[in-house]
Amino acid sequence: MEKLPTIYLEYKKHRKNEQLIVRFTYNKKLIALVRSVKDTYWSQTLSAWYLKKTKENLQTILSLFNGITDVDSSKISNKVLFKRNLTEDQKILLNNFYLFLKGKRYSPSTIQTYTFFVADFVNFHTKTPLEELTNRSVELFIEKVFIERNYSISSQRQFISALKIFIIFYPQTKINDLVLERPKKSRKLPNVISQEEVLNIIGCTQNLKHRAIIALIYSCGLRISELINLELIDFHIERKQLIVKNGKGRKDRYVSLADSFLPLLSNYYYSYKPSTYFVEGQKGGKYSSESVRQFLRKSCKKAQIKKIVTPHTLRHSYATHLLENGVDIRYIQSLLGHAKPETTMIYTHVKRKDLMEIQNPLDIALQKLNKLDNEKGNVLLSRNI
C-alpha cells in the first residue's frame, strides 16, 4: 500500500467551542475517510478539518486512521489510543483483500475505504475465527461501532458493500450475503441557487482562473473530480463540446460548451498557458479540489450569498435550471452522466417554475372570502379577519 500523509491531532478553540482539529497534507483518500465521520467540517481559517471535542470523537478519529497511516496525537494529553490487535495472518489476509480490490479495478478511494471497514470488522471480532462469523456478528459490529461512533448512513452502506465483496473474496465465513441489507439512503433534496446568484458569484470572482473554473462547473454540470481530471485535449472547440472521460462509474460523456464561456476560456488559456490539464497547480500537475472549494466560499461571501454553496451545488443548479427551461429529463440524465433515471428525477422536486404555478390554498381561501363580502373590502392576513 502507498504511504499516506501523517495525521496531526490537537485541541483548539474554534467558533467559540473546543474542537478536535484534524490536520494533514492534501490527500484524496484521507479526505474521503474524514468526510465519512458525521459532523466533521472543513475550516478555511485553520486549513484543517474539525469536529466537536469529545472522547467519542477522538476515539472515532484514532480508530478511523489506525492501520491506514501514522497519527501524531502528541499535542493531546490524557488520550486513550486505539490500536488494532490484528494477527499476522489477519494482516496478510487484509493485504490480499486490498490487492483483490485493486485487481477488480475499484477506484483508489473505494479500495482504501473498503479495506479500512473490513479491517475494523475483523479487529472487532479478533478473538473469533473468521469461519465462525455470522450475520449476527455483523449486527453486533454495527451496534457497537457504527452507532456508538455516530457514523453516517452512507458510511454504513459502504461497510455493507465492502463486506459483500469480502465474503466473495473469503467465502469461508457463515455470513449470508442475501440477508445483508444496506440501510436506506437519506433522501435529501439538492441545494440549488438561482441563475441570478450564479451570475453574481461569477461576477464577484476577480481571479481569471477561478472565474473560468466556476463558469465551467456550472455550464457543464461537472463533478469536482471531473474538473480536476479535465485535460486540454478534452475540449472540442470547433464542435462546442467537452468530453468528460472516466466519470463516475468509469463512463465517458459529451457536454455542450456555452457560447458565452468560449471568450472566457480563450482569455484564461492565453493568460495562464496550462500545459496538460485545464487547471493546474502552481508547480504544474492537477489542481486541488479543496482550493476550488476555498475560493468558491470567498466568492459567495463577496456576493453576499448566505447559503452554503459547494461545487456540487453548481452541478445541482445546472440540472435544475435545465429542467426549468424545458429540457427533457432523459437528456439531463445523459448530460449529468447518471446511470439511473431515478437519480435525475430528484430535480423535479426542486423545479421552481412548476411550483410557482401552483396556487396556494391559503391564497384561494382569501380570494373566495373577498368575493363573498365585497363591502368590507379585501381581507388581509396582516389585520383581523
Secondary structure as UniProt FT lines:
FT   STRAND          7..14
FT   TURN            15..16
FT   STRAND          17..23
FT   HELIX           28..35
FT   TURN            38..39
FT   STRAND          41..43
FT   TURN            44..47
FT   STRAND          48..52
FT   HELIX           55..65
FT   TURN            66..68
FT   STRAND          71..72
FT   TURN            74..75
FT   HELIX           88..103
FT   TURN            104..105
FT   HELIX           108..124
FT   TURN            125..127
FT   HELIX           130..132
FT   HELIX           135..141
FT   HELIX           142..146
FT   TURN            147..150
FT   HELIX           153..169
FT   TURN            171..172
FT   TURN            177..179
FT   HELIX           195..203
FT   HELIX           208..220
FT   HELIX           224..229
FT   HELIX           232..234
FT   STRAND          235..236
FT   HELIX           237..239
FT   STRAND          241..244
FT   TURN            248..249
FT   STRAND          253..256
FT   TURN            259..260
FT   HELIX           261..272
FT   TURN            282..283
FT   HELIX           289..302
FT   TURN            303..304
FT   HELIX           311..324
FT   TURN            325..326
FT   HELIX           329..336
FT   HELIX           341..345
FT   HELIX           346..349
FT   HELIX           352..357
FT   HELIX           361..372
FT   TURN            375..376
FT   TURN            381..382
//
